[in-house]
Amino acid sequence: MASWWLSCGTAVFLLLVQVCPVITQSCTGYPGIPGIPGTHGPNGLVGPKGEKGDPGEDNQSARGKKGLPGVRGPPGRPGANGDLGLPGVPGNPGNKGEKGRPFNPSNQQRLFFSQKLDTTNSLEVDTAIHFNQQILPDLQPQYQGESLTNGTYTSLVKGVYFFTYHISAKSRVCLKLMKGSESHLTQCDLSEGFLVTSGSALLELAVGDTVSLEPTEHRSIVTGQASTSNILTGFLIFQTA
């Protein structure tokens, strides 16, 4: 069919070539009918290898300059406690300490006293009451307390001491607990009849300090009666440096 169309087209073209010279130069022909596309030709040969291309850009983008530090944020919440770590390596031994003082158990047992007044004499104003009789006289010597000298206790060890007294009197009585020559505590008591007054105090004493109990001008202390007792007691609470 294609060859038939090709033959017809060729014949028409030759006829027009013969007719146009006869006609004047103003003769103008009409465009012919487009021909039928030809068949697809065979594949061409492989061409020569091209030149090497330019290198491509790196995949990593260029890094800019380091920026300024930002504003510090608020503190975060405390984290959970971590697991207990393994024991550390033992440290080096410390320096050897100073030698301690010798310990004497008998002296430690005797840092107290408790004595009562045994007299029928009247007591003098502003004079230490002479507590002259042990409360526990039957204790073995190593356990007995300190003795008073004319009613006065003298500290053998620097420390804090506790002192207390109980006095039988009539009507009115005033007493002074003395530390050395100064009054540390003064107490008075008043009653229509007989009375028992008492007092206590903590004192810090140095070695050699003295403590005593003295009456004032109101000294109606009852002595020489079996139904009354006048007692002064003191002991070391703890030693100080």
KOLKOLNU-508471 format. One line per field, with one value per residue (C-alpha): x, z, y. Coordinates in nm, 4 decimals. Layout:
KOLKOLNU-508471
X <- (X/...)
Z <- (Z/...)
Y <- (Y/...)
end
This chain:
KOLKOLNU-508471
X <- (0.0000/0.2830/0.4464/0.1212/0.0996/0.4607/0.4026/0.0986/0.2827/0.5709/0.3383/0.1614/0.4921/0.6175/0.2913/0.3156/0.6736/0.5588/0.2562/0.4126/0.6527/0.3545/0.1640/0.2848/0.5304/0.2409/0.1358/0.1546/0.1096/-0.0532/0.1400/0.1407/0.0060/0.2585/0.4204/0.3999/0.6846/0.9419/1.0301/1.2551/1.6184/1.8637/2.0477/2.3668/2.7100/2.8371/3.0207/3.3668/3.4142/3.3651/3.6050/3.6123/3.3666/3.4381/3.4353/3.0987/3.0367/3.1076/2.8018/2.9016/2.7811/3.0323/3.0457/3.0061/3.1724/3.0939/2.8117/2.8034/2.6951/2.3248/2.1556/2.1928/1.8731/1.7090/1.8402/1.6948/1.5179/1.7355/1.7956/1.7271/1.9821/2.2318/2.3233/2.5578/2.9138/3.1732/3.3829/3.6856/4.0451/4.1416/4.3250/4.6700/4.7051/4.6897/4.9584/5.0095/4.8151/4.9496/4.9868/4.6830/4.6733/4.7134/4.3800/4.3233/3.9874/4.0022/4.0314/3.7394/3.5211/3.5965/3.4917/3.1844/3.0924/2.7813/2.8059/2.5683/2.5941/2.6413/2.6652/2.4666/2.6383/2.4738/2.6011/2.7881/2.6808/2.8729/3.0763/3.0851/2.8577/3.0784/2.9234/3.1373/2.9870/2.9900/2.6533/2.7947/3.0750/3.0776/3.1971/3.5415/3.8067/3.8502/3.4771/3.4298/3.3750/3.5919/3.6089/3.5227/3.7679/3.5748/3.2664/3.4407/3.4858/3.8029/3.7940/4.0589/3.9540/3.8463/3.4877/3.1161/2.9783/2.6318/2.5655/2.2512/2.1602/1.8736/1.8469/1.6026/1.5053/1.2383/1.0379/1.2850/1.6190/1.8448/2.1425/2.4215/2.5971/2.9466/3.2019/3.5204/3.4368/3.1412/2.7787/2.6589/2.3080/2.1040/1.7713/1.5347/1.2395/0.9680/0.7177/0.5119/0.6706/0.9467/1.0522/1.2950/1.4494/1.6623/1.8479/2.0754/2.3088/2.5550/2.9028/3.2042/3.5137/3.8818/4.1352/4.1579/3.8172/3.6169/3.2434/3.0643/2.7212/2.6839/2.3923/2.2980/2.1600/1.8451/2.0029/1.7386/1.8880/1.7855/2.0792/2.1209/1.7813/1.7464/1.4394/1.6281/1.9074/2.1254/2.3018/2.5331/2.6076/2.8161/2.9661/3.1443/2.9158/3.1861/3.5444/3.6436/3.9715)
Z <- (0.0000/0.0833/-0.2532/-0.4277/-0.2581/-0.3425/-0.7145/-0.7294/-0.5627/-0.8054/-1.1059/-0.9804/-0.9166/-1.2718/-1.4199/-1.2333/-1.3556/-1.7147/-1.6726/-1.4874/-1.7641/-1.9999/-1.7623/-1.7014/-1.4268/-1.2032/-1.1746/-0.8154/-0.7040/-0.3855/-0.1108/-0.1613/0.0800/0.3538/0.2846/0.5114/0.7654/0.6671/0.8665/1.1763/1.0840/1.2618/1.5837/1.5309/1.6463/2.0007/2.0100/2.1597/2.5389/2.6619/2.8672/3.2492/3.4104/3.6778/4.0402/4.2186/4.5401/4.8786/5.0510/5.3814/5.4046/5.4986/5.8790/5.9908/6.2817/6.6393/6.7848/7.1193/7.4327/7.5013/7.8179/8.1050/8.1715/8.5105/8.7364/8.6658/8.9178/9.1389/8.9894/9.1552/9.3992/9.2320/9.3369/9.6299/9.5066/9.5913/9.9070/9.8495/9.9080/10.2778/10.3560/10.5003/10.8789/11.0652/11.2832/11.6241/11.8909/12.2077/12.5143/12.7409/13.1081/13.3529/13.4795/13.8457/13.9155/14.2842/14.2158/13.9740/14.2368/14.4940/14.2933/14.5105/14.8697/15.0864/15.4490/15.7239/16.0111/16.3583/16.6194/16.8926/16.8535/16.6878/16.3449/16.2663/15.9982/15.6662/15.7780/15.6054/15.7743/15.9027/15.7591/15.9520/15.9241/15.6316/15.5027/15.4082/15.6565/15.6107/15.2496/15.1759/15.1645/14.7825/14.7385/14.9972/14.8801/14.9358/15.2792/15.3450/15.5234/15.7778/15.5594/15.2384/14.9262/14.7199/14.3534/14.2492/13.8826/13.6384/13.5315/13.5826/13.9261/14.0775/14.4349/14.6489/15.0131/15.2558/15.5730/15.8675/16.0153/16.2092/16.0957/15.8552/15.7033/15.4263/15.2795/15.0322/14.8108/14.7797/14.5028/14.6560/14.8151/14.5865/14.6363/14.3477/14.4798/14.7633/14.8777/15.1621/15.3084/15.5520/15.7596/16.0762/16.2219/16.1285/15.7644/15.5385/15.2629/14.9776/14.6749/14.3970/14.1352/13.8596/13.8911/13.6623/13.8784/13.8069/14.0093/14.3543/14.3448/14.6685/14.7384/15.0715/15.2197/15.4515/15.6566/15.6553/15.9453/15.9166/16.0418/16.2448/16.1469/16.3811/16.5181/16.7820/16.7240/16.6064/16.3962/16.1784/15.9217/15.7466/15.4416/15.1662/14.8607/14.5497/14.2641/13.9304/13.6246/13.3575/13.3256/13.1032/12.9276)
Y <- (0.0000/0.2326/0.1659/0.2476/0.5857/0.6505/0.5779/0.8053/1.0857/1.0613/1.0756/1.3839/1.5606/1.4932/1.6198/1.9460/1.9956/1.9724/2.1990/2.4929/2.6134/2.6491/2.8692/3.2228/3.3002/3.4017/3.0450/2.9360/2.5795/2.4417/2.2594/1.8913/1.6337/1.5418/1.2140/0.9121/0.8852/0.6330/0.3263/0.3487/0.3090/0.0775/0.1835/0.3787/0.2721/0.3459/0.6779/0.7390/0.7765/1.1340/1.3427/1.3222/1.5664/1.8257/1.7019/1.7442/1.9356/1.7704/1.6251/1.7987/2.1561/2.4238/2.4936/2.8511/3.0330/2.9339/3.1410/3.3230/3.1261/3.1422/3.2622/3.0166/2.8271/2.7724/2.4935/2.1558/1.9386/1.7169/1.3815/1.0506/0.9094/0.6884/0.3390/0.2940/0.2826/0.0259/0.0792/0.2965/0.2036/0.2336/0.5549/0.5866/0.5549/0.8849/1.0322/0.8838/1.0693/1.2196/1.0064/1.0296/1.1051/0.8183/0.6870/0.6303/0.4629/0.5417/0.9164/0.9048/0.7393/1.0126/1.3219/1.3741/1.4546/1.4400/1.5497/1.6617/1.9064/1.7550/2.0315/2.2000/2.5346/2.8310/2.9295/3.2507/3.4966/3.4920/3.1911/2.8533/2.5987/2.3217/2.0034/1.7583/1.4095/1.1664/1.0465/0.7041/0.6427/0.2651/0.2678/0.1297/0.4043/0.3854/0.4552/0.7272/1.0828/1.3887/1.5455/1.9080/2.1383/2.3480/2.3044/2.4128/2.1951/2.2477/2.1384/1.8862/1.8604/2.1303/2.0678/2.1277/2.0339/1.9998/2.1190/2.0857/2.1490/2.0767/2.2879/2.2645/2.6021/2.7890/3.0903/3.2550/3.1582/3.2918/3.1035/3.1866/2.9310/3.0743/3.0221/3.1492/3.4852/3.5595/3.4619/3.2489/3.1812/3.3352/3.1892/3.2769/3.0887/3.1939/2.9957/3.0354/2.7219/2.4822/2.4464/2.2620/2.4746/2.3460/2.4746/2.3516/2.4959/2.4069/2.5545/2.5421/2.5100/2.5320/2.3374/2.5015/2.6783/2.6530/2.6138/2.6598/2.7384/3.0406/3.1794/3.5479/3.7520/3.5390/3.2193/3.0346/2.6985/2.4174/2.2125/1.9412/1.7710/1.4137/1.5003/1.7494/1.7156/1.9726/1.8292/1.9595/1.7394/1.7980/1.5937/1.6288/1.6002/1.6140/1.7227/2.0161/2.0916)
end
